[in-house]
């Protein structure tokens, strides 16, 4: 019984931290500051796999900073949104099934950005204004 209470309190604390971080990102973007939105990117220039990282929005061009390994990449200036969809069953294995995939087209080809629904508006607005 004590373990259950402990794990419930840890889960509540983690949920509070995640909501707090999302609120900080929203506040920073609303005030015009740069903020990194957690996402997964699939871009033929970066390889054919989904890669975790952050999409830096707010300061100049859109920049994707990977979580591990590679250097950051500036997304093409002519990138435009072509759609938003839920992940397919096959994609849901690599992504969170709750996430939404923002599809974009540019001269470099198709770029897919997977974000959680809470961050979707930030990414769509950034693509619209880019």
N, C-alpha and C positions, 0 to 999 in steps of 0.2 A: 504494500500500500504506500509506503514511504517513497519507493522508487517511482511509482506512478505520479505522485505529487511532484517529485523532483523533475521528471521528464516533462510534465505539463507546464511547470514554471519555466523551464529552459525553452520550450517551444514558444511560449508566450513572449519571452524576452527576445528571441530571434525574430519573431514576427514584428515586434515593436521596432527593432533595429532596421529591418528591411523597409517598413513603412516610413521610418524617419529618413533613411537614405533617399528613398524615392521622392519624398517631400522636399529634401534639400536640392535634388536635381531640378525639380519643377520650379522651385523658387529661383534658382540660379538662371535657368533658361528664361523665365519671365522677366528677370531684370537685365537680360542681355549678356550675361556672362557665359563663358564656355563651360560645358558639362559633358561628362562621358556617360552615354547611355549603354548599359550592358546589352549585347546582342551577339548573334552568330551570323557570319558572313559567308556566302558562297559566291565566288567570283572566279572566272576562268583564269584571270591573271594571277590569282593567289593559289590556284590548285582547284581540284574538283571536289574537295571535301568541305563540310561545314567547319568553320574555324571560329572559336570563341574569342571575344574581345570587347572593345568599347567603341562606339561611334561618337566622336567628339563633335558636338554641335555648338554653334554660337560664335566662334571666332574664326572668321574666314571660311575657307573651303571645308567640306566634310572630310574628316580624317578618321580612319579606322586604325585603332591601336590594338594589336593582338595581345592575348593574355600571355602567351609563351612564344619564345623563339624568334619569330620574324620581326622585321622592322615595320614601323607604321607605314600605311599607304594612304595617299590622297586619292579620294574617289574622283572619277572624271567630272569635269565641270559641266558637261552636257548631260549628266545623269538626270533622268526624269522618271517619275513614278508611272507605272503602267497598270498596277493593280495591287490588291491586298487579298490574301487568302489564308485559309487554315492549312496546316501541314497535312500532307497525304499520310496514309498509314505507314508507308515506307520511311518518310521523313520523320515521323513521330518517334521512330526508334532513336534517332540521333538528336532530336530536338524535344523540348517540352511540348507535349500535346496541346497545352493551352496557348502556346505562342501563336503569333500571326506572322505571316511572311509577306514582306513588302517587296514587290517585284519592280525592278527598275531596268531601263534600257539606256545605253549610251553607245558611243562609237566603239568602245572596247568590248561590247557585248552585253549579255544579261547579267545583272547583279541581283542577288537575293539577300535580303536582310531579315533575319528572324528576331523578333522582339516580343516581349510580354505585352499583353493588352494594356497595362497601365502606362507603358512607354510609347505605345503606337502613335498617339497624337503628336508627340515630339518629333519622331522620325518622319512622319508624313509631312508635317509643317516644314521641317528642315529641307526635305526634298523639293517641296513646292517653292521655297524661297531661294533655293540654290540655282 
